[in-house]
Each structure stands twice: as C-alpha cells, then as structure tokens.
C-alpha cells in the first residue's frame, strides 16, 4: 500500500523539467555559441519574439537588409505585417540604438544647413509619411535634444508653435531648429510650410528662444528658410 506522501505526490506532481533546447534552434544556438552566431533573420525573430522563422526571413527580405530595416518608420513596419506589439518593440530597439551611439560622444554641432542635413538626412531616406521635428540647441549650437513633434501622411502633418516650443523649453534650449521631410522628394515649401515658419518665428521671439532655421529634407536636396528668406539680412 503506497504511503500518504507517495499518494500526495501522485495527485500533485511537481513541475516537469523542460527538454533542453536543440542546438539547431535559435535558443540553442544563442545559449551554446552566443548571439554573434545568429543570422540576421534569427536576431529579428529573437528580438521580436517571432516564433515562425519564415516570418523573420520574409521581413528581412522585404526590407532588403538589416541596415534598411533599422531605419524603417511605423508605416513601413506595418507594410511588413508586423503586429502593433512587434512594431512598438522594434521602435524601442531603434531608439535604444540611437541613444547608444550618442553615449560618450561629443554633442553634434548644428550651426549650418550642411551640418543639419548631414545629421537629419540618414533617417529620412526611407520614410513614406511626413514627419515634423525639433532640434533643441544651446548657445554654441550643440544639440541638446532631438524630438519628433508630429507625424502625418504622405502629403502633410500638423504641428503648433505651442507643441514645438514646449519641447524646446523642456530641454533648456537657447534656440530651436524646425525640420520636416517631404516624402515626394521635392523640398519646395508649401503655403502651409511658409505660414507655420512665420508663426514659429513670431512665437520664438516672444519666448526668447529664436527659431534658428526651418529645414525641409527632400530626396537629394534640402530647403532652408533661413537662407532662402535671408533672415540674416544678407
């Protein structure tokens, strides 16, 4: 006759031990050989918790390569059939990478159209929707913060001076630079762009945080309101 303890163990068995991961599985490769042994598709499946390996391979194939994928915006990620959770998780990974690259490095200097476009253009190349942002600068022209204010469609976005300068004040900016992209590739300003620039300049003067420029990023050229409207009087 079995003992009481044996009967209890039979009624309430302990947790079953899991079978060790196959060395051929992503988990097995990761634990045995390290992350450097994973392929690009395997890294994607691990970071986004994608169970089906073919989905990760399809995402990578559609993007072209890992470098292009890391610059994709929300619209492009939706086109890859990522779920809202997966897209949000990927956005967090993108932001983490951006912050890591800034750690320990000197603050970028944004004192000219050339410096501003060199800083901004790499991120804009794959965007299919218009985005509007603000660069908070100190008195030396060093970058204090880089904030996206608004995101719209392929033809426009909405932003108000209040939203713009609230972010500038938040980071203690001495001056602020406005930027947005034109997905069409043509940086020629619209009437709305001109009106918004005028409103931003007026608000900046009232707040004591001058608008240093408003730059429109196109496919292979950019437009500077400061240079085109000769804000410096030259």
Secondary structure by P-SEA (a helix, b strand, c coil): cccaaaaaaaaccccccccccccccaaaaaaccccccccaaaaaaaaaccccaaaaaaaaaaaccaaaaaaccaaaaaaacccaaaaaaaaaaaaaaaaaaaccccccccccaaaaaaacccccccccbbbbbbbbbcccccccccccccccccccccccaaaaaaaaaaacccbbbbbcccccccccccaaaaaaaaaaaaaaaaacccccbbbbbccccccccccccccccc
